[in-house]
Amino acid sequence: MLAPELLRQGYEVIGLDTGFYKGRTFYRDGGATPPTLAKDIRHIAAEDLKGVEAVVHMAELSNDPAGQLAPAVTYEINHKGSVHLAELARKAGVKRFVYMSSCSVYGVSEGDDVTEESCVNPRTAYAICKTLVERDVKRLARKGFSPTFMRNATAYGASPRMRFDIVLNNLAGLAWTTREIKMTSDGTPWRPLVHGLDIARAIIAVLQAPTEAVHNEVFNVGDTSQNYRVREIAEAVREVFPDCSVSFGAPGQDNRSYRVSFEKIRKHMPGFGCAWDARRGAKQLYDLFNHIDMTKDVFEHRTFTRLKQLEYLIRTQQIDSQFFWTNEDWRST
C-alpha cells in the first residue's frame, strides 16, 4: 500500500521482495507498481543501494505465528538481515533509514498507556527481533545517516496483497463468510489499531520531516483514540456486517495486552494524524467483499495468511529450511 502512494507523490521508488506472497492478488486497484528487485534481504548488496536516498525497511518475516515457525531463521532474517541492510545503507550514503518496528515489543503492559520511553516486554521471536534491530541500528546513527523507528499498531485495511491474519481483517472475513464471529477468548486484551494507509502517511511524514525531528527517534504509529479491546473490534465489525452474531469464550492463553500513547508522533510531525478508525475500516472491507463477491475459498486461501503460505512453500520444497528459494523459477508460483 506504501509504494503506490509514494509514486503518486512523485517519489522514485525501487521495491525489494523475495516473492513469498506474490502468487495471488486479492483485487486489482489500478495503482502503479514500482520496479522491484526479486531478492532476499540477506542477499542485498551495496550496488543495490547505489543512488538511494532513503530506505523504508519492512522486508522481514511478518507477525508472531510466522516468526515462531522457525525462530532461528526469524533471527537470521529479521535481526541480522535488517542490521546488515542498515550497515550497507550507511556505507552507500543513504541519508534516511526508516525501520518498521511494532507495538508488539510492549508485550504485556498494565496501567497507563505505554510510550516510546516505556520498558519493552517482547514475548515472541518476532517482537524480540524488533527490539534487537532498534538497539543495534540506533548505534549506527551519525551525521548523514538518520535512522527512524516506527512502532506500528496492529495494521488493518484492504490491500491488493491482502492479509487475513491480522485481527480486524480476520474478523471481517469471518463475518462475511460465516455471518458469525465466535471468539475462543473473552476479548478483553487491548490492541491498538492503525490502517495501512495511515501507516503509509506516517512513513511519508517521516521522509518529509526535518532531519532533527526524526533522527534516531522511535515513534508509536497510530492514534491514542484507536486503542480497542478485542471484543470492541468484534463489535465494530458486527455493526457493519448485516446479520452477523458475536460470541465470546473464556480468558485466552495469549496474554498480550497493551494500550499505547501516540502523542509523540503528533508533536514531532504536527501534520500527521490518522484518518481511519475500526468502524470505517470494517465498512471499507464490507464494501470490497461485496464488490468482488468474496467467497470462503478466497478468504481461506493460503496466500493471504503468512503462516499458511510459508508452511506450503516448505512442504512443497519450494523454499529450504533457511527460507531460501530452492529454484529461482518458482518465485512466481
Secondary structure by P-SEA (a helix, b strand, c coil): ccaaaaaaaccbbbbbbcccccccccccccccccccccccccccccccccccccccccccccccccccccaaaaaaccaaaaaaaaaaaaaacccbbbbbccccccccccccccccccbbbbccaaaaaaaaaaaaaaaaccccbbbbbbbcccccccccccccccaaaaaaaaaaacccccccccccbbbbbbcaaaaaaaaaaaaacccccccccccccccccccccaaaaaaaaaaccccbbbbbbccccccccccccaaaaaaacccccccccaaaaaaaaaaaaaaacccccccccccccaaaaaaaaaaaccccccccccccccccc
